[in-house]
């Protein structure tokens, strides 16, 4: 933890001294939403104001060094200083490699919601807010070194600070990225301490067959108990298709379908738990009749217990930087299903509000 705080302080000071001194105008993003919920089981209504404020300082996107600091309101009940820092990083381009240090997010693999290759942060949980534009946005403190190996080919090393202050609890990993023909090929490894030290490996493919496609697989090995049964249970496979169809005028339609499978999970038509659910699907449709108006329909589906989390939304860009948004979300299924783990989770929700960026 001491090392983590020291890294945090060093990056923040560095960003302010070097990146922010040459920063462009700061960007303020303010989302003011009001939420209304109804729980059929208790026949109770609920209401809450949901403010989300973000302030971002970025240096000019030129030269060999740039930095960014992004601060925002945390989404936890008892926040720490780290919870207010969404991003704080420096990126330096040297003649033979690139260095990134700070709190940021690295994209390993592909997938908007499900990504088995995301061994750094994890992209398998169904505890997400489908009304958000970015479904996976977790960041963490790290140092990464990217070494180019050729055209669209590189190797990357990642170092994660210790949470305990002990050097032996640091995390380290790396990945290799290249193209084989028109297919992107990626593979990587990470070891870090969760409750015990674990070793994670993944491979990922991405290409285009008309729609864009991606496929990934990963396993986790517990160093203290590397049993074959646990390795099998940790095996995840994700995949997806995405297609953008441009229509007459300014209209466009985007279609997305993603899946997450645990081959050694529970393949039974009964209530599922998230840790062992064998198959999950994520379909998404977004239709934009104009360049200022869009409608979206998203869902998380569990075909084995037939539970569903459905979200429909609309966004209208009234003025430059100012949007009105509306969303309705509802779960379907029985109590104990993977998307309704408890009876109180079947609440219907509606949010209305505005987003302003200036």
C-alpha positions, 0 to 999 in steps of 0.5 A, a space after each residue: 500500500 505504501 508503494 501504491 501511495 508513493 506511485 500515486 503521489 509521484 504521478 500526480 505531481 509529475 502530471 501537474 508539473 509537466 503535463 498540466 503546465 502545458 495543458 489545453 483548456 480543462 474539460 468539465 463533464 457534468 451528468 445530472 440524473 434523477 432515478 425512479 424505481 419500483 419494486 413489484 414484490 414490495 410495491 414500493 417506489 424509490 427516487 434518488 438524484 444521481 450526480 456525476 461530475 468529472 474534471 479532466 486536465 490533458 496536455 497537448 496531444 503532441 511531442 514526446 511526453 503527454 499527461 492527463 489527470 481526470 477527477 470525478 465523483 466516486 460511486 462508493 459509499 465511503 470513498 478514499 482519495 484514490 476513488 476520486 482519481 479516475 485517471 492520472 498518467 504520463 506517457 513518454 515516447 522514447 526512440 525505441 520504446 514507449 512508457 506509460 506510468 500512472 492510473 489508467 486502463 490498458 486494453 487487452 483483447 476485445 469486447 464491450 461487455 465480455 472479454 476473457 482476455 481482460 486479465 488485468 481488470 476482469 470483464 466477466 461480471 454482470 454487475 454493470 450499469 447498462 445505461 452507461 456509454 462505457 460499460 467497462 471503465 475500471 482503471 488501476 495504477 501501473 507502469 507499462 513499457 511498449 516495445 514496437 517490433 514492426 508494423 502492427 506488432 509489439 511486445 508490452 510489459 506491465 508492472 503493478 504496485 504491491 497492495 501490501 507494501 511488500 515487493 514480493 506482492 507486486 504484479 507483473 505481466 506482458 503480452 505479444 501483439 501481431 498480425 497474421 494476414 488480416 487477423 490480429 493475434 494476441 497473447 499474454 500472461 499476468 501474475 498478481 496477488 488477489 487473496 493468494 497469488 494467481 497466474 493468468 494466461 490468455 489468447 485473443 483473435 480479432 478480424 473482419 468477415 463483413 462484420 468485425 469479429 473477436 474471440 478470446 480464451 483465458 485460464 487462471 492458476 492458483 499458485 497455492 492450489 494449482 488443481 486441474 479442477 479449479 483450472 477447468 472451472 476458471 476457463 472462460 471463452 468470449 466472442 463477439 460480432 459487430 457491424 455498423 450499417 450506414 443508411 440514407 442521409 445521416 442514419 446509421 444502425 449498429 448491431 452487436 452480439 457478444 457471448 461469454 462461456 465457461 465450458 466447465 460451468 453448470 450446463 443445466 436449465 436451472 437457476 445459475 450463479 454468476 461464478 459458474 454460469 456456463 453461457 451469457 449473451 449480450 445483444 445490443 442495437 443502436 439506431 441513429 436517425 440523425 446525427 443528434 438523436 439515438 436510440 439504444 436497446 441492450 440486454 444481458 441474457 442467461 439462456 440456461 435460466 432464462 433471466 434477462 436484464 434489459 435496458 432501453 435508452 434515448 439520447 438527444 444532443 440539443 446543443 453542442 456539448 449538451 444532451 438530454 438522456 432517458 433510460 429504462 431498465 428492468 430485470 426478468 426472471 426468478 429469484 436466485 437466477 444469475 441476473 436476479 440473485 435476490 428477490 429485491 433485485 427485480 426493481 424496475 428503474 427509469 432515469 432522466 437527466 442531462 449531460 453537459 460537457 464544456 
